[in-house]
Structures are given as C-alpha cells and as structure tokens.
Amino acid sequence: MKAKVESSSNYIIKYNTARFSSGLEWFTEFFSINHKRELRVYSWYSKRNCKNLLIPESYELTSTHIKIEKLIEIQNSEILIPDLVPSMNEFILLGVGQKRNVFDFLSSPTQSVLRGLIRNASFLGPQLIFQALKHLVLLYWNSPRVARTYLIHKDLKINQNMIATSNGVYFIDFGSSILTKHYFLIDIVELSTDHLANKVDFDLLRLLIKELGFENYTIEYLRSQIYLLLLRRTMHFGKVDRANEQIMINVKEFLNDLDSLVGNFKLGMD
C-alpha cells in the first residue's frame, strides 16, 4: 500500500489512500470519506478570517492529496483547555451555512448512541436505556426552531490532534469531523471529562456555551445534549477496560448518577 503521509522539512503530503488500501480499510475508504472531510475543513478555513483558530496552512488541496505546512512542535508543552475555547468556537462556526451529507448523518452521535444502546443493552439495563431515549426525545423536542449547522472535530483530545507551537496551538487531522445540528458540544465534553475518574468539568462547558451564545439554547436542550454525549463516550470503552471489573463498576455508578448530575447543570458559574 502507498504511504499515507510523506514529510519533508517544510511540508507534509497526506494522500487519499482509498485506491491503495485493502481489506476492511479499503471498505471504510471506498468513498474517500476521510479525505473529503479533510478537504472541506481546509477549504472552509481558507475562506474565513479566524482570529484564534489555527490549522496548518494548505498549499495543495486535490482529490488525490493534501499538501500542508509542517509544524514545529514545542516539546513537553502544557495545553490549557480554557485557553482553547475561542479556537473551538471558531472551529464550530466553520460549519455554519454548510450542507450536511449522508456520511455526516451516518456518523452522527445519535446513530452512535442508538448503536451503543443495542450493543450494551444487558450492561445498561432498562432504566438507563429509558433515560437515554428520553434525552433523545428531549433533544429534538427542545432544539432551536432555526437550527444552524456546526462543524465538530469529533476526535479532539488533549494528547491527540492538537500541536503546540511557538505561534499557538494548532488543530490537525480532520478525517473524523462532521457537520451537526445538535451536538456542537462534543469536543468540549471530551476535553472536560476525566473518563477514568468519571468526573466532568462543567465550567469548561459553560465557557464554550457562553462563546456560542447561551441565549440561543434552552437549558433542557443543553442538558440532553450533554447527557447523550457523556453516555456515548462512556459506552466506547475498549476491551481492556471492559475486562476490568472495578472500572466497569465505576462506569455503572457514573451512568446511574448521570441523569441527576446533568439535571443539576446550570449556565451560571458555581
């Protein structure tokens, strides 16, 4: 298979590997989904005048490859999530006015939640499944009448897809990004949650909501979105974690308390 990435001292070339892939990877790359997602993010970014958001400069954007600048990372640098909130806000707003496609829909957190409920039905139990379905109904029932379309990275983690440089923190690798109308908090929920300790820093959520304009959303809508995103992420534990009895006990306790935890979420700082 052809190398996915070629690097020089000044630039990086990321190839559309669909035609070179085999097996399961060939199936997932058949429609060049990841490559097209990267193309549109770079294209939308180049047309916006962002004050805070940094992504690598693009030199060539084609159906076969993406040529972008090579970043020089500052080693052992600490990335502070609160400082990234303005950048995350601008990234989200890149999707405003854009049209979703079928792959955005199929990759929606709603689909992920529904698949997770089916796959983990015996572990979750009837009460948790009922709560999840309740929040799905409330999410759509309380959604803004004129819903904007937002861009989410969907794979943004403190040690992944962010690079600290002398110019600031850059977001990279947009193959998982999707357009959404209801889940604009997905990246900040991921970054504000300690999944091993099952703790959530709700102040970080409030910061981003304030940036986006909290007057646009009802508290019920935000609570249901947060519930579903926390549930979705928690249901994605790997085999090692699932095999650890104590971890799964902690997960079940967290999920049992999740409805009341999110129900106490307010927009004002504690």
RABEL-V284205 format. One record per backbone hydrogen bond with DSSP energy under -1.0 kcal/mol. NH is the residue of the N-H (numbers start at 1). CO is the residue of the C=O. If there is no record, write none. Layout:
nh=NH co=CO
nh=NH co=CO
This chain:
nh=6 co=13
nh=8 co=11
nh=12 co=68
nh=13 co=6
nh=14 co=66
nh=15 co=4
nh=16 co=64
nh=20 co=17
nh=21 co=17
nh=27 co=23
nh=28 co=24
nh=29 co=25
nh=32 co=29
nh=36 co=32
nh=37 co=33
nh=38 co=34
nh=39 co=35
nh=40 co=36
nh=41 co=37
nh=42 co=38
nh=43 co=39
nh=44 co=40
nh=45 co=41
nh=46 co=42
nh=48 co=45
nh=50 co=48
nh=59 co=67
nh=60 co=67
nh=62 co=65
nh=66 co=14
nh=67 co=60
nh=68 co=12
nh=69 co=57
nh=70 co=10
nh=74 co=164
nh=77 co=74
nh=84 co=81
nh=88 co=84
nh=89 co=85
nh=90 co=86
nh=91 co=87
nh=92 co=88
nh=93 co=89
nh=94 co=91
nh=95 co=92
nh=96 co=93
nh=98 co=95
nh=105 co=101
nh=106 co=102
nh=107 co=103
nh=108 co=105
nh=112 co=108
nh=113 co=109
nh=114 co=110
nh=115 co=111
nh=116 co=112
nh=117 co=113
nh=118 co=114
nh=119 co=115
nh=120 co=116
nh=124 co=120
nh=125 co=121
nh=129 co=125
nh=130 co=126
nh=131 co=127
nh=132 co=128
nh=133 co=129
nh=134 co=130
nh=135 co=131
nh=136 co=132
nh=137 co=133
nh=138 co=134
nh=139 co=135
nh=140 co=136
nh=141 co=137
nh=142 co=138
nh=150 co=180
nh=151 co=92
nh=152 co=178
nh=157 co=160
nh=160 co=157
nh=163 co=170
nh=165 co=168
nh=170 co=163
nh=171 co=54
nh=172 co=161
nh=177 co=174
nh=178 co=152
nh=180 co=150
nh=186 co=183
nh=189 co=185
nh=190 co=186
nh=191 co=187
nh=192 co=188
nh=194 co=199
nh=198 co=194
nh=199 co=194
nh=201 co=192
nh=202 co=200
nh=204 co=201
nh=206 co=202
nh=207 co=203
nh=208 co=204
nh=209 co=205
nh=210 co=206
nh=211 co=207
nh=212 co=208
nh=213 co=209
nh=216 co=213
nh=217 co=214
nh=222 co=218
nh=223 co=219
nh=224 co=220
nh=225 co=221
nh=226 co=222
nh=227 co=223
nh=228 co=224
nh=229 co=225
nh=230 co=226
nh=231 co=227
nh=232 co=228
nh=233 co=229
nh=234 co=230
nh=235 co=231
nh=236 co=233
nh=242 co=238
nh=243 co=239
nh=244 co=241
nh=248 co=244
nh=249 co=245
nh=250 co=246
nh=251 co=247
nh=252 co=248
nh=253 co=249
nh=254 co=250
nh=255 co=251
nh=256 co=252
nh=257 co=253
nh=261 co=257
nh=262 co=258
nh=263 co=259
nh=264 co=260
nh=265 co=262
